[in-house]
Amino acid sequence: MKKMFFSALFLLLVPTATQAQESARIASVGVLIPESLRSESQAVKGLREGLKELGYQEGKNLQIEIRDAKGNRGALKREAGELVRQKVLLIFTTGTRATQAARAATSDIPIVFTHPADPVALGLVKSMARPGANVTGVAALFLQMSDKRMEILKQLAPKAGRVIIFYDSNNPYSRENFLAAKKAGEKLGLKVEERPVKSIEELKKSINAMQSREDEA
């Protein structure tokens, strides 16, 4: 999967005949992330390593333009537009919201995503086998994995009777993921509760409050 993913990146970055005549051509890759979380950092790190394996090195024949929205949905749209104005050859996105913002900003520049929810259900691609348009990538497919995830959770904590799931309330697809997980959990006799949050700060506060109640009990 990794080899196929970066092979696709390589094909998207191969210059046209006109560009090939420019000996000093530098591939400019835009990176759009919703906020600097560990998962995003790992994705960008993997991008750099994969491109290096394909012969692209920053400072030589590669320039990576990273745009971090820092949790601001409005900023995602602005940053996506900025990457389009800079005429990058490719936009690499992480997550659903960043991919949607990039797709809304351009129908010409290739977009390669990693881990949005379900790109087909979201209308980002026609199908995973034949995505069409200018969007392709690797998806998490959380809905399809809900049953298996809850089964693994039950195996790891067989005495657990209650599960709390936090999700991003800004993303309508997140609730669908929760409902699928709840249905899967109830089949296993688990009580599944939801905790929608709108930001990292709200998530931290909710977890701290929950821990405080546990300590007082």
Summary of the structure (lengths in Angstrom):
residues: 217
radius of gyration: 20.0
end to end distance: 47.1
largest distance: 71.3
contacts: 638
relative contact order: 0.10
helix: 47%
strand: 19%
